[in-house]
Amino acid sequence: MQLSLAAIFLGLTVVSAAPTVVTRDEPADCGGKSYTAQQVSNAIDEGCSYFESGSDVNSYPHRYNNYEGFDFKGLDGPFQEFPIISGGVYTGGSPGADRVVFTEDSCALAGTITHTGASGNAFVACVGTS
């Protein structure tokens, strides 16, 4: 019986140590505006490219401090935010209300957020972000 309990405990330990699967291609609905998984991925790719090269477009990407306290799939920051727009990737001008948030260490999608429906300059989660 002791061997069986030890085997179960070991099995639980191995399962709990499995890495979290992080994706970069989840669709989003931000305040009634829908984005495909490809649009989300393209926005992260563009933002990550600027971040990794140390450059920006109209001050994006920039550090996202998560004052709202989103869980972001349990990912640890620091995070960067970058605009997501429907007509391609953001290249300057008005950033609109919607953002992708990604991790600085691996450019993993943390979530999508929007100013639409939020007070002041705060954000609310897009559908799928907690």
N, C-alpha and C positions, 0 to 999 in steps of 0.2 A: 504494500500500500504506500509506503514511503517513496518508493521509486516512482510510482504513478503520480503522486503529488508533486514530486520534484520535476518530473517531465512536463506536467501541466504548467508549473510556475515558469520553467525555462521557455516553454512555448509562448506564454503570455509576454515574457520579457522580450523575446525576439520580435513578436508582432508589434509591441508598443515602440520598439526602436526603429520601425520602418520609416523611411524618410517621407515627408509630405510631398505629394505631387504638386508641382507648381506649373500652372499653365499661363500662356500669354495670349490665348485666343478664346476668350469668353465674350459672348454678345452682351450688350448693355442697353438698358432703357433708362434714360436720364430725363426726368421731367416730361415724359411723353415723346422725347426724341430717341429713336432707336438707332443703335450702331451694331453692325455685324461683327462677328468674331474677327474677321479680317481687318476691319477698320480699327478695332481696339489694338490688334497686333501691330498694325502699321503705325499707330500713334506712339506706342511704346518703343518700337524700333527707332522712330525719328527722335523721340525724346532721349532715348538711351544713347544714340549716336552723338547728339549734342553734349550730353552729360559726360560721356567718356572722353570726348575730345576737348573738354573744358571750354566749349563755346556755348552760345545761346542765340535765340532769336526773340527779340523783344522781352528779354529777361526770363525766358523759359528755355529749358526746365529750371525750376528752382526748388529749394528745400520745402517739403510739406511737413509741417510740425504736428499734424493730427490733433489739433486742439479739440476737435469734436469727439475724439475717443473711439474711432472706428476700430474694429477687430482686425480687419484685413487678413482674414484666413489664418490668424495667428503668426503672421510674418513679423519679424523684427525690423524696425527701421535702422538707419535713417531712410526716409523716403524722398522721392522727387515727384513733382507734379508737372504734367504737360498737357496742353489743350488737345481735345479731340473734337474734330469738326466733321460734318457730313461730306463735304466736297473734296476729300483728299486729306493730305496731312497739313498741319499748321505750318505756315512759312512766314508769319508776321501779321501785323495789323491787330484788329480786335480778336482776343482769344475766345470770345464766346463764354458760355456759362459752364461748359462741361470739361472734365479733366480725367486723364488716366493717372493713376498713382503707381509708381514702381519702386522696387528696392534699389538702393544704390550699389549694393554688392553684386547683384546678379541680374539686375534689370527685370526681375520677375514681376508680373502683374500682381499688385496688391489689391486693387479695386478701381472702381470708377465712381466719381463724385460730381455733384453739380451745385451751382449757386441757385438754380431754379427751385423755388419753394423754400429757400433758407432765409434767415434773417440777416440783414446787413451783408457783410462780406463772408459769412459762414458758408459751410457746405452741408448738403445732405447726401446720403448714399443713393446711388443709382440702384435700380433693381438688381439684386444679386450681390451687393456689397453690404456687409454688416458692420 
